């Protein structure tokens, strides 16, 4: 039977105290709404509707093309939001999953199990629930004597006895689609907030004899509705913990997991060591037996086996095996380091290839350049790649030696095995096996100080 999903993401998120829509706030580097969509898709549901409210343009910009957007012009509650899809969905067959856009921790596996439980039971609706140690501020699941669900009540509606109930609604439910839209029109806004609550659909269905159930997840972390910064931080902490635990089980050493920040998209080989206060993001892949020292920030980069990165920043960079980077180096987008390369302290590399065995040991800028095998770039050497309008390329041949404080004014090339004298400003190409000296002769004026 076909199952579609409606993601309710129209809330403003006032408790975020932000000008940005709530569902655009990131959990471990990914917007909440994107995480929910990804989890729904991974659960096998491809027909997805997202209900948006104010500032819907900003959210729409990041949504996949295959997601259908519905706008709720007035924020009158979750039932009203779902009902905005009625024109297209009210007569459709099959089941409909309703899930909140601020529940990024509800996993694909849990969604799959919820859908399977609903399908097997033949119920008209199945609520996702959990048992919370502290259920305050969650809607409680009220069951009948036969175990089916009678209703879901908000905190303000509970009797003193009902407040002891630990089973809470987790922000998702699956319905027989046509039964859902029949009952939506009967929901009223007779409550202090004067909103139309989707949770009221459970009581209405049950009161008319329809059987409603609840699938209980045993992972209480999944039920977090992220509606303020504290919960945003908590959700990120939970996801980071899951990622670090997975990597530890795969043979990665993480010295201090609580102070190491790794996106779940990152791949790391066995016997690699990650030191504290390191941030590794995006589509980064790190090989085996590497060392990532403290205070590194690595984004969307490829790092080979047996390589060491020390206190450095890497963005969209490629680093070969048995290479060292840092301390305090920056590899900017397009930096490509071969094997056994050395990039030392306070070196910046941008859109440049350093071939196997090349060395740039200290205090240099290498931009728009190609550095040959085993070439040595002396301290303070600079590729002068920008004339204020255009960027130009510098080429240094294999086994070349660039003296300290050399300025290589691009476009320029230095041949294989050639040397530039310290302090030179090189503007012309240097042939193979040559020495280039481009500086004024020293003039010494004796007893200048006395004058």
FENZI-V542027 format. One record per residue. N is the residue number from 1. PSI is psi in whole degrees, -180 to 180 (* if undefined). Layout:
N:PSI, N:PSI
//
This chain:
1:137, 2:139, 3:130, 4:172, 5:140, 6:119, 7:119, 8:111, 9:37, 10:-8, 11:148, 12:-35, 13:53, 14:-34, 15:-10, 16:-21, 17:57, 18:149, 19:-10, 20:139, 21:142, 22:-45, 23:-6, 24:-10, 25:139, 26:141, 27:112, 28:47, 29:-1, 30:130, 31:144, 32:-44, 33:-37, 34:-40, 35:-43, 36:-46, 37:-45, 38:-41, 39:-40, 40:-44, 41:-42, 42:-22, 43:0, 44:12, 45:117, 46:-18, 47:99, 48:132, 49:137, 50:122, 51:119, 52:158, 53:-131, 54:152, 55:30, 56:-24, 57:-42, 58:-38, 59:-43, 60:-34, 61:-31, 62:-2, 63:147, 64:154, 65:-25, 66:5, 67:134, 68:133, 69:132, 70:136, 71:129, 72:101, 73:-38, 74:131, 75:92, 76:18, 77:167, 78:-36, 79:-41, 80:-38, 81:-48, 82:-37, 83:-12, 84:-16, 85:3, 86:-40, 87:-32, 88:-29, 89:-13, 90:-28, 91:2, 92:149, 93:175, 94:-160, 95:157, 96:124, 97:129, 98:126, 99:141, 100:144, 101:-8, 102:30, 103:66, 104:-10, 105:-7, 106:112, 107:163, 108:-38, 109:-43, 110:-40, 111:-43, 112:-45, 113:-39, 114:-46, 115:-41, 116:-41, 117:-42, 118:-45, 119:-43, 120:-31, 121:-23, 122:19, 123:161, 124:-25, 125:148, 126:123, 127:141, 128:127, 129:171, 130:160, 131:118, 132:137, 133:-39, 134:94, 135:2, 136:138, 137:1, 138:149, 139:133, 140:143, 141:115, 142:120, 143:154, 144:172, 145:-29, 146:2, 147:-14, 148:169, 149:131, 150:-47, 151:169, 152:125, 153:139, 154:165, 155:-42, 156:-15, 157:-4, 158:144, 159:168, 160:-38, 161:-42, 162:-24, 163:-16, 164:-10, 165:132, 166:-17, 167:125, 168:155, 169:137, 170:9, 171:16, 172:150, 173:156, 174:136, 175:153, 176:122, 177:-49, 178:-35, 179:-37, 180:-51, 181:-24, 182:-42, 183:-24, 184:-38, 185:-14, 186:-6, 187:135, 188:170, 189:36, 190:75, 191:165, 192:-31, 193:-8, 194:45, 195:159, 196:108, 197:132, 198:-32, 199:-25, 200:-20, 201:-31, 202:-48, 203:-39, 204:-44, 205:-46, 206:-39, 207:-22, 208:11, 209:-2, 210:138, 211:127, 212:135, 213:-177, 214:131, 215:121, 216:117, 217:142, 218:4, 219:97, 220:-22, 221:-28, 222:-19, 223:1, 224:121, 225:112, 226:97, 227:11, 228:175, 229:-31, 230:-45, 231:-31, 232:-46, 233:-38, 234:-43, 235:-42, 236:-40, 237:-41, 238:-46, 239:-41, 240:-41, 241:-42, 242:-44, 243:-47, 244:-39, 245:-42, 246:-45, 247:-39, 248:-42, 249:-25, 250:1, 251:15, 252:136, 253:119, 254:110, 255:-43, 256:85, 257:-34, 258:-21, 259:33, 260:131, 261:100, 262:126, 263:150, 264:-15, 265:-11, 266:142, 267:132, 268:133, 269:164, 270:153, 271:8, 272:144, 273:129, 274:121, 275:166, 276:163, 277:26, 278:140, 279:121, 280:119, 281:163, 282:-143, 283:47, 284:139, 285:125, 286:134, 287:-164, 288:151, 289:29, 290:163, 291:121, 292:106, 293:178, 294:150, 295:29, 296:151, 297:116, 298:125, 299:129, 300:48, 301:156, 302:122, 303:130, 304:-178, 305:151, 306:26, 307:148, 308:128, 309:121, 310:112, 311:51, 312:168, 313:124, 314:129, 315:120, 316:47, 317:160, 318:129, 319:125, 320:-178, 321:153, 322:34, 323:151, 324:140, 325:127, 326:-175, 327:156, 328:43, 329:161, 330:122, 331:112, 332:173, 333:135, 334:-2, 335:130, 336:111, 337:133, 338:-157, 339:148, 340:36, 341:149, 342:121, 343:115, 344:-156, 345:137, 346:44, 347:136, 348:130, 349:129, 350:127, 351:51, 352:150, 353:126, 354:112, 355:173, 356:131, 357:-1, 358:152, 359:130, 360:92, 361:-30, 362:142, 363:43, 364:157, 365:124, 366:106, 367:136, 368:55, 369:161, 370:118, 371:123, 372:172, 373:135, 374:10, 375:147, 376:123, 377:117, 378:167, 379:131, 380:7, 381:146, 382:136, 383:117, 384:92, 385:-4, 386:127, 387:13, 388:-16, 389:-49, 390:157, 391:145, 392:160, 393:144, 394:137, 395:129, 396:127, 397:175, 398:145, 399:16, 400:159, 401:114, 402:116, 403:161, 404:142, 405:32, 406:135, 407:117, 408:103, 409:105, 410:152, 411:130, 412:153, 413:146, 414:126, 415:175, 416:137, 417:13, 418:162, 419:140, 420:137, 421:148, 422:139, 423:9, 424:148, 425:105, 426:118, 427:-14, 428:152, 429:145, 430:121, 431:170, 432:149, 433:36, 434:163, 435:125, 436:124, 437:118, 438:79, 439:157, 440:149, 441:145, 442:132, 443:125, 444:121, 445:106, 446:150, 447:29, 448:-37, 449:-39, 450:-34, 451:*
//
